[in-house]
Amino acid sequence: MALGADYTREPDVLVYRADVASDRHFLLPHEVLLAVEIVSPGTRRTDRFSKPAEYAAAGIAGYWRVEQDPVRVYAYRLADRPGRSGNREYELLAEADDVLELTQPFPIKLPIGDITP
């Protein structure tokens, strides 16, 4: 995903609009509906702080952070208002370790307890 002219990120999971041309090797932020990062020991700080700030500043509508041990999903949406720093920030929509049910950015009922090891 291209966040700038010479800056990209590769989320663990991306959900993007169906009308995006399939012959490109990158996505633009306005084409991305949801970026998902799975936190590991080596990416904790980046996945919890840097990436959400970068994704929000780029205007990506949704961000999910998946924590491990125990597994818990945190689902965020882009706030309608700027944050304390004046930049756009995410607000928590839901968190779950059993079933994640949301209507934004699309309706989903994800049985986390059934798909985790």
DSSP file with accessible surface (Angstrom, degrees, kcal/mol):
  #  RESIDUE AA STRUCTURE BP1 BP2  ACC     N-H-->O    O-->H-N    N-H-->O    O-->H-N    TCO  KAPPA ALPHA  PHI   PSI    X-CA   Y-CA   Z-CA
    1    1 A M              0   0   16      0, 0.0     8,-2.1     0, 0.0     2,-0.7   0.000 360.0 360.0 360.0 127.4    0.0    0.0    0.0
    2    2 A A  E     +A    8   0A  17     25,-2.9     6,-0.2     6,-0.2     3,-0.1  -0.734 360.0 171.2 -85.8 115.8    1.5    3.3   -1.0
    3    3 A L  E    S-     0   0A  37      4,-2.5     2,-0.3    -2,-0.7     5,-0.2   0.564  71.0  -4.5 -97.4 -12.9    1.3    5.9    1.8
    4    4 A G  E >  S-A    7   0A  36      3,-1.6     3,-0.8     1,-0.0    -1,-0.2  -0.939  90.8 -76.0-162.4-178.8    3.5    8.4    0.0
    5    5 A A  T 3  S+     0   0  114     -2,-0.3    -1,-0.0     1,-0.3     3,-0.0   0.850 130.9  11.7 -60.1 -34.3    5.5    8.9   -3.1
    6    6 A D  T 3  S+     0   0  155      1,-0.0     2,-0.4    -3,-0.0    -1,-0.3  -0.024 113.5  87.9-133.9  31.7    8.4    6.8   -1.7
    7    7 A Y  E <   +A    4   0A  94     -3,-0.8    -4,-2.5     2,-0.0    -3,-1.6  -0.983  46.0 169.2-138.8 123.8    6.8    5.1    1.3
    8    8 A T  E     -A    2   0A  86     -2,-0.4     2,-0.3    -6,-0.2    -6,-0.2  -0.899  15.4-160.3-129.8 160.7    4.9    1.9    1.5
    9    9 A R        -     0   0   54     -8,-2.1    -2,-0.0    -2,-0.3     0, 0.0  -0.972   9.4-150.8-134.8 150.4    3.5   -0.5    4.1
   10   10 A E        -     0   0  165     -2,-0.3     4,-0.0    -8,-0.0    -2,-0.0  -0.813  17.8-158.9-123.3  88.8    2.5   -4.1    3.7
   11   11 A P        -     0   0   16      0, 0.0    26,-0.2     0, 0.0     3,-0.1  -0.220  28.3-116.2 -60.7 158.0   -0.3   -4.9    6.3
   12   12 A D  S    S+     0   0   90     24,-1.0     2,-0.4     1,-0.2    25,-0.2   0.865 101.7  15.7 -64.2 -35.4   -0.8   -8.6    7.2
   13   13 A V  E    S-B   36   0B  69     23,-1.8    23,-2.7     2,-0.0     2,-0.4  -0.999  70.0-169.8-139.5 138.6   -4.3   -8.4    5.7
   14   14 A L  E     -B   35   0B  51     -2,-0.4     2,-0.5    21,-0.2    21,-0.2  -0.994   7.5-165.1-127.8 136.9   -5.8   -5.8    3.3
   15   15 A V  E     +B   34   0B  46     19,-2.5    18,-2.7    -2,-0.4    19,-1.9  -0.992  24.8 172.5-117.0 123.2   -9.5   -5.5    2.3
   16   16 A Y  E     -B   32   0B 121     -2,-0.5    16,-0.2    16,-0.3    15,-0.1  -0.834  37.4 -75.6-131.8 167.7   -9.8   -3.2   -0.7
   17   17 A R    >   -     0   0  115     14,-2.4     3,-1.4    -2,-0.3    -1,-0.1  -0.296  34.1-131.6 -64.9 142.0  -12.5   -2.0   -3.1
   18   18 A A  T 3  S+     0   0  108      1,-0.3    -1,-0.1    -2,-0.0    13,-0.0   0.747 101.2  65.4 -67.1 -23.3  -13.6   -4.5   -5.8
   19   19 A D  T 3  S+     0   0  139      2,-0.1     2,-0.3    12,-0.1    -1,-0.3   0.398  72.7 117.4 -86.2   9.1  -13.2   -1.9   -8.6
   20   20 A V  S <  S-     0   0   19     -3,-1.4    -4,-0.0    11,-0.1     2,-0.0  -0.569  76.9-105.6 -76.9 134.6   -9.4   -1.5   -8.2
   21   21 A A    >   -     0   0   50     -2,-0.3     3,-0.8     1,-0.1    -1,-0.1  -0.331  21.8-146.2 -60.5 134.7   -7.5   -2.6  -11.3
   22   22 A S  T 3  S+     0   0  122      1,-0.2    -1,-0.1     3,-0.0    -2,-0.0   0.524  87.8  73.2 -83.6  -4.2   -5.9   -5.9  -10.8
   23   23 A D  T 3  S+     0   0  139      2,-0.0     2,-0.3     0, 0.0    -1,-0.2   0.453  78.0  93.3 -92.2   3.6   -2.8   -5.1  -12.9
   24   24 A R    <   -     0   0   81     -3,-0.8    -4,-0.0     1,-0.1     3,-0.0  -0.656  64.7-148.7 -93.3 152.4   -1.2   -2.8  -10.3
   25   25 A H  S    S+     0   0  180     -2,-0.3     2,-0.3     2,-0.0    -1,-0.1   0.289  79.0  41.5-101.7  10.5    1.3   -3.9   -7.7
   26   26 A F        -     0   0   75    -25,-0.0     2,-0.3   -24,-0.0    -2,-0.1  -0.973  69.3-135.2-148.7 161.9    0.2   -1.4   -5.1
   27   27 A L        -     0   0   22     -2,-0.3   -25,-2.9    -7,-0.0     5,-0.0  -0.904  17.3-130.7-117.2 151.2   -2.9    0.1   -3.6
   28   28 A L    >>  -     0   0   60     -2,-0.3     3,-2.2   -27,-0.2     4,-0.6  -0.716  29.8-111.4 -95.3 150.9   -3.7    3.8   -2.8
   29   29 A P  G >4 S+     0   0   21      0, 0.0     3,-1.4     0, 0.0    32,-0.3   0.853 115.8  57.5 -53.3 -38.1   -5.0    4.6    0.7
   30   30 A H  G 34 S+     0   0  125      1,-0.3    29,-0.0    30,-0.1    31,-0.0   0.675 103.3  56.2 -70.4 -11.5   -8.5    5.7   -0.6
   31   31 A E  G <4 S+     0   0   19     -3,-2.2   -14,-2.4   -15,-0.1     2,-0.5   0.597  91.0  88.5 -90.4 -11.7   -8.8    2.2   -2.2
   32   32 A V  E <<  +B   16   0B   4     -3,-1.4    29,-0.8    -4,-0.6   -16,-0.3  -0.762  46.4 178.5 -94.8 127.5   -8.3    0.4    1.1
   33   33 A L  E    S+     0   0B  37    -18,-2.7    29,-0.6    -2,-0.5     2,-0.3   0.786  73.0   9.8 -89.8 -34.2  -11.3   -0.3    3.4
   34   34 A L  E     -Bc  15  62B   3    -19,-1.9   -19,-2.5    27,-0.2     2,-0.4  -0.977  54.6-162.9-154.0 132.4   -9.4   -2.1    6.1
   35   35 A A  E     -Bc  14  63B   0     27,-1.9    29,-2.3    -2,-0.3     2,-0.4  -0.970  16.3-164.4-114.0 132.9   -5.8   -2.8    7.1
   36   36 A V  E     -Bc  13  64B  11    -23,-2.7   -23,-1.8    -2,-0.4   -24,-1.0  -0.973   4.8-170.2-121.9 130.8   -5.1   -5.6    9.6
   37   37 A E  E     - c   0  65B   1     27,-2.4    29,-2.9    -2,-0.4     2,-0.6  -0.973  13.1-149.1-120.6 133.5   -1.9   -6.1   11.6
   38   38 A I  E     - c   0  66B  67     -2,-0.4     2,-0.3    27,-0.2    29,-0.2  -0.909  24.9-132.1-101.0 117.2   -1.1   -9.2   13.6
   39   39 A V        +     0   0    4     27,-2.8    29,-0.2    -2,-0.6     5,-0.1  -0.506  30.2 173.5 -76.3 131.2    1.1   -8.2   16.5
   40   40 A S    >>  -     0   0   43     -2,-0.3     3,-1.8    27,-0.1     4,-0.8  -0.843  49.3 -94.8-126.3 167.6    4.2  -10.3   17.2
   41   41 A P  G >4 S+     0   0   99      0, 0.0     3,-0.5     0, 0.0     4,-0.2   0.871 125.0  48.3 -53.2 -36.5    7.0   -9.7   19.7
   42   42 A G  G 34 S+     0   0   76      1,-0.2     4,-0.1     2,-0.1    -3,-0.0   0.593 117.3  40.2 -80.9 -10.4    9.1   -7.9   17.1
   43   43 A T  G <> S+     0   0   42     -3,-1.8     4,-3.2     2,-0.1     5,-0.3   0.292  77.5 111.2-120.1   8.6    6.3   -5.7   15.9
   44   44 A R  H <X S+     0   0  121     -4,-0.8     4,-2.0    -3,-0.5     5,-0.2   0.924  83.3  40.8 -51.7 -55.8    4.5   -4.6   19.1
   45   45 A R  H  >>S+     0   0  180     -4,-0.2     4,-2.1     1,-0.2     5,-1.0   0.937 118.7  46.3 -62.9 -44.5    5.5   -1.0   19.1
   46   46 A T  I  4>S+     0   0   47      1,-0.2     5,-3.1     3,-0.2    -2,-0.2   0.931 115.6  44.9 -64.3 -45.8    5.0   -0.5   15.3
   47   47 A D  I  <5S+     0   0    1     -4,-3.2    -1,-0.2     1,-0.2    -2,-0.2   0.788 118.9  42.4 -71.8 -27.6    1.7   -2.3   15.2
   48   48 A R  I  <5S+     0   0   90     -4,-2.0    -1,-0.2    -5,-0.3    -2,-0.2   0.762 135.0   4.9 -89.6 -26.5    0.3   -0.5   18.2
   49   49 A F  I  X5S+     0   0  127     -4,-2.1     4,-1.6    -5,-0.2    -3,-0.2   0.740 125.1  43.2-124.8 -58.2    1.5    3.1   17.6
   50   50 A S  I  ><S+     0   0   50     -5,-1.0     4,-2.5     2,-0.2     5,-0.2   0.950 113.9  45.6 -65.6 -53.0    3.3    3.8   14.3
   51   51 A K  H  ><S+     0   0   23     -5,-3.1     4,-3.1     1,-0.2     5,-0.3   0.926 111.9  50.1 -63.4 -45.0    1.1    1.9   11.8
   52   52 A P  H  > S+     0   0   21      0, 0.0     4,-2.5     0, 0.0     5,-0.2   0.922 112.7  48.4 -60.2 -38.6   -2.2    3.2   13.2
   53   53 A A  H  X S+     0   0   63     -4,-1.6     4,-2.3     2,-0.2    -2,-0.2   0.924 114.5  45.4 -65.2 -42.6   -1.0    6.8   13.1
   54   54 A E  H  X S+     0   0   51     -4,-2.5     4,-1.7     2,-0.2    -1,-0.2   0.920 114.6  47.3 -65.9 -44.7    0.3    6.4    9.5
   55   55 A Y  H  X>S+     0   0    0     -4,-3.1     5,-2.3     2,-0.2     4,-0.6   0.906 113.2  48.4 -65.8 -40.9   -2.8    4.6    8.3
   56   56 A A  H ><5S+     0   0    1     -4,-2.5     3,-1.2    -5,-0.3    -2,-0.2   0.930 109.8  51.8 -65.1 -44.6   -5.1    7.2    9.9
   57   57 A A  H 3<5S+     0   0   68     -4,-2.3    -1,-0.2     1,-0.3    -2,-0.2   0.855 108.9  51.9 -60.7 -32.0   -3.1   10.1    8.5
   58   58 A A  H 3<5S-     0   0   34     -4,-1.7    -1,-0.3    -5,-0.2    -2,-0.2   0.611 119.0-113.3 -80.4 -12.2   -3.4    8.5    5.0
   59   59 A G  T <<5 +     0   0   28     -3,-1.2     2,-0.4    -4,-0.6    -3,-0.2   0.671  53.2 165.2  91.3  18.7   -7.2    8.3    5.5
   60   60 A I      < -     0   0    0     -5,-2.3    -1,-0.3     1,-0.1   -27,-0.1  -0.569  32.3-143.0 -72.9 124.8   -7.6    4.5    5.7
   61   61 A A  S    S+     0   0   45    -29,-0.8    17,-2.3    -2,-0.4     2,-0.4   0.826  72.7  29.5 -62.4 -38.7  -11.1    3.9    7.0
   62   62 A G  E     -cD  34  77B   1    -29,-0.6   -27,-1.9    15,-0.2     2,-0.4  -0.956  53.9-177.3-132.9 146.3  -10.5    0.9    9.2
   63   63 A Y  E     -cD  35  76B   1     13,-1.8    13,-2.9    -2,-0.4     2,-0.4  -0.992   5.8-170.3-139.3 127.6   -7.7   -0.7   11.2
   64   64 A W  E     -cD  36  75B  16    -29,-2.3   -27,-2.4    -2,-0.4     2,-0.5  -0.974   5.3-161.3-117.0 137.7   -7.8   -3.9   13.1
   65   65 A R  E     -cD  37  74B  29      9,-2.5     9,-2.7    -2,-0.4     2,-0.7  -0.976   5.6-157.5-117.3 125.0   -5.0   -5.0   15.5
   66   66 A V  E     -cD  38  73B  26    -29,-2.9   -27,-2.8    -2,-0.5     2,-0.3  -0.909   8.3-162.4-106.0 111.1   -4.8   -8.7   16.4
   67   67 A E  E   > - D   0  72B  24      5,-2.9     5,-1.7    -2,-0.7     2,-0.3  -0.648   9.4-145.9 -87.3 151.2   -3.1   -9.4   19.6
   68   68 A Q  T   5 +     0   0  104     -2,-0.3     3,-0.2     3,-0.2   -30,-0.0  -0.836  62.4  55.6-117.5 155.3   -1.8  -12.9   20.3
   69   69 A D  T   5S+     0   0  157     -2,-0.3    -1,-0.2     0, 0.0     2,-0.1   0.956 130.5  21.0  58.6  65.9   -1.5  -15.0   23.5
   70   70 A P  T   5S-     0   0  107      0, 0.0     2,-0.3     0, 0.0    -3,-0.0   0.586 109.3-126.4 -87.1 161.4   -4.3  -14.7   24.2
   71   71 A V  T   5 +     0   0   37     -3,-0.2     2,-0.3    -2,-0.1    -3,-0.2  -0.505  40.0 160.5 -73.1 129.8   -5.9  -13.8   20.8
   72   72 A R  E   < -D   67   0B  63     -5,-1.7    -5,-2.9    -2,-0.3     2,-0.5  -0.963  27.1-145.1-150.4 133.6   -8.0  -10.6   21.0
   73   73 A V  E     -DE  66  96B   7     23,-3.1    23,-2.2    -2,-0.3     2,-0.5  -0.890   6.8-162.9-106.1 131.2   -9.0   -8.4   18.0
   74   74 A Y  E     -DE  65  95B  46     -9,-2.7    -9,-2.5    -2,-0.5     2,-0.5  -0.964   9.1-161.2-111.8 119.1   -9.3   -4.6   18.4
   75   75 A A  E     -DE  64  94B   0     19,-3.2    18,-3.3    -2,-0.5    19,-1.6  -0.909  11.5-178.3-107.8 125.6  -11.3   -3.0   15.6
   76   76 A Y  E     -DE  63  92B  42    -13,-2.9   -13,-1.8    -2,-0.5     2,-0.3  -0.873  11.8-159.0-120.0 154.1  -10.9    0.7   15.0
   77   77 A R  E     -DE  62  91B  79     14,-2.4    14,-2.8    -2,-0.3     2,-0.3  -0.943  36.8 -94.0-127.5 155.6  -12.5    3.2   12.6
   78   78 A L  E     - E   0  90B  16    -17,-2.3    12,-0.2    -2,-0.3     2,-0.1  -0.485  46.4-122.1 -68.5 125.7  -11.3    6.6   11.4
   79   79 A A  E     -     0   0B   4     10,-2.8    10,-0.1    -2,-0.3    -1,-0.1  -0.369   7.0-131.3 -69.7 149.6  -12.7    9.3   13.7
   80   80 A D  E    S+     0   0B 149      2,-0.1    -1,-0.1     8,-0.1    -2,-0.1   0.663  91.0  53.9 -73.3 -16.2  -14.8   12.0   12.0
   81   81 A R  E    S-     0   0B 146      8,-0.1     8,-0.6     1,-0.0    -2,-0.1  -0.848  94.9 -98.5-119.0 155.6  -12.8   14.6   14.0
   82   82 A P  E     - E   0  88B  84      0, 0.0     6,-0.3     0, 0.0     5,-0.1  -0.346  42.1-120.1 -67.5 152.5   -9.0   15.3   14.3
   83   83 A G    >   -     0   0   18      4,-3.8     3,-1.8    -4,-0.1     5,-0.0  -0.046  41.3 -76.5 -79.8-170.8   -7.3   13.9   17.3
   84   84 A R  T 3  S+     0   0  232      1,-0.3     4,-0.1     2,-0.1    -1,-0.1   0.823 131.8  53.3 -60.0 -32.2   -5.4   15.8   20.0
   85   85 A S  T 3  S-     0   0   78      2,-0.2    -1,-0.3     1,-0.1     3,-0.1   0.513 118.8-109.3 -82.5  -2.7   -2.4   16.3   17.8
   86   86 A G  S <  S+     0   0   52     -3,-1.8     2,-0.2     1,-0.4    -2,-0.1   0.244  87.8 110.1  91.7 -14.1   -4.6   17.8   15.0
   87   87 A N  S    S-     0   0  100     -5,-0.1    -4,-3.8     1,-0.1    -1,-0.4  -0.544  81.0 -92.2 -89.5 160.8   -4.1   14.7   12.9
   88   88 A R  E     -E   82   0B 112     -6,-0.3     2,-0.3    -2,-0.2   -31,-0.1  -0.443  49.4-174.0 -69.9 146.3   -6.8   12.1   12.2
   89   89 A E  E     -     0   0B  65     -8,-0.6   -10,-2.8   -33,-0.1     2,-0.3  -0.907  23.0-107.4-137.3 164.5   -6.9    9.2   14.6
   90   90 A Y  E     -E   78   0B  32     -2,-0.3     2,-0.4   -12,-0.2   -12,-0.2  -0.657  23.1-152.7 -91.7 150.0   -8.8    6.0   15.0
   91   91 A E  E     -E   77   0B  43    -14,-2.8   -14,-2.4    -2,-0.3     2,-0.3  -0.954  29.2-104.2-119.3 144.6  -11.5    5.3   17.6
   92   92 A L  E     +E   76   0B  80     -2,-0.4   -16,-0.3   -16,-0.2     3,-0.1  -0.496  35.2 176.0 -70.9 125.9  -12.2    1.9   19.0
   93   93 A L  E     -     0   0B  56    -18,-3.3     2,-0.3     1,-0.4   -17,-0.2   0.818  64.4 -26.3 -91.7 -45.7  -15.3    0.3   17.6
   94   94 A A  E     -E   75   0B  27    -19,-1.6   -19,-3.2     2,-0.0    -1,-0.4  -0.983  47.1-153.5-163.8 158.4  -15.1   -3.1   19.3
   95   95 A E  E     +E   74   0B  81     -2,-0.3     2,-0.3   -21,-0.2   -21,-0.2  -0.988  23.6 167.6-139.7 145.2  -12.8   -5.6   20.8
   96   96 A A  E     -E   73   0B  11    -23,-2.2   -23,-3.1    -2,-0.3     4,-0.1  -0.996  34.1-174.3-156.9 150.9  -13.4   -9.3   21.1
   97   97 A D  S    S+     0   0   93     -2,-0.3   -26,-0.1   -25,-0.2     3,-0.1   0.362  96.3  28.7-121.8  -3.1  -11.8  -12.6   21.9
   98   98 A D  S    S+     0   0   98      1,-0.3    15,-2.4    14,-0.1    14,-0.4   0.692 129.3   1.9-117.9 -66.9  -14.8  -14.8   21.0
   99   99 A V        -     0   0   54     12,-0.2     2,-0.6    13,-0.2    -1,-0.3  -0.991  57.0-158.0-132.3 125.2  -17.0  -13.2   18.3
  100  100 A L  E     -F  110   0C   1     10,-2.8    10,-3.4    -2,-0.4     2,-0.5  -0.915  16.3-178.5-101.0 118.8  -16.3   -9.9   16.6
  101  101 A E  E     +F  109   0C 127     -2,-0.6     2,-0.3     8,-0.2     8,-0.2  -0.980  10.3 159.1-124.5 122.5  -19.5   -8.4   15.2
  102  102 A L  E     -F  108   0C  16      6,-2.7     6,-2.5    -2,-0.5    -2,-0.0  -0.940  38.5-160.7-137.7 159.7  -19.4   -5.1   13.3
  103  103 A T        +     0   0  114     -2,-0.3    -1,-0.1     4,-0.2     6,-0.0   0.470  66.4 102.7-111.8 -11.7  -21.4   -3.1   10.7
  104  104 A Q  S    S+     0   0   77      1,-0.2    -1,-0.1     2,-0.1     4,-0.1  -0.966  89.8   2.0-125.7 142.6  -18.5   -0.9    9.7
  105  105 A P  S    S-     0   0   50      0, 0.0    -1,-0.2     0, 0.0   -71,-0.0  -0.987 145.6 -21.2 -77.7  -1.6  -16.6   -0.8    7.3
  106  106 A F  S    S-     0   0   53      2,-0.0     2,-0.2   -73,-0.0    -2,-0.1  -0.965  82.3 -82.8-158.2 156.1  -18.9   -3.7    6.3
  107  107 A P        +     0   0  111      0, 0.0     2,-0.3     0, 0.0    -4,-0.2  -0.482  59.4 158.4 -66.3 131.2  -21.2   -6.1    8.1
  108  108 A I  E     -F  102   0C  49     -6,-2.5    -6,-2.7    -2,-0.2     2,-0.4  -0.980  33.5-166.4-154.8 142.7  -19.2   -9.0    9.6
  109  109 A K  E     -F  101   0C 138     -2,-0.3    -8,-0.2    -8,-0.2    -6,-0.0  -0.925  20.9-172.5-128.4 103.1  -19.6  -11.6   12.3
  110  110 A L  E     -F  100   0C  44    -10,-3.4   -10,-2.8    -2,-0.4     2,-1.9  -0.879  18.6-147.8-105.5 112.4  -16.2  -13.2   12.8
  111  111 A P    >>  +     0   0   47      0, 0.0     3,-1.3     0, 0.0     4,-0.9  -0.531  23.4 174.5 -79.7  80.1  -16.1  -16.2   15.2
  112  112 A I  H >> S+     0   0    4     -2,-1.9     4,-1.1   -14,-0.4     3,-1.0   0.891  74.5  58.5 -55.6 -43.1  -12.6  -15.5   16.5
  113  113 A G  H 34 S+     0   0   34    -15,-2.4    -1,-0.3     1,-0.2   -14,-0.1   0.781 106.7  49.3 -59.7 -25.3  -12.8  -18.4   19.0
  114  114 A D  H <4 S+     0   0  136     -3,-1.3    -1,-0.2   -16,-0.4    -2,-0.2   0.653 114.0  42.5 -88.1 -17.9  -13.4  -20.8   16.2
  115  115 A I  H << S+     0   0  112     -3,-1.0    -2,-0.2    -4,-0.9    -1,-0.2   0.432  93.2  90.3-111.8  -0.5  -10.5  -19.8   14.0
  116  116 A T     <        0   0   46     -4,-1.1     0, 0.0     1,-0.1     0, 0.0  -0.668 360.0 360.0 -95.4 153.9   -7.7  -19.4   16.4
  117  117 A P              0   0  169      0, 0.0    -1,-0.1     0, 0.0    -2,-0.1  -0.214 360.0 360.0 -67.0 360.0   -5.3  -22.2   17.4
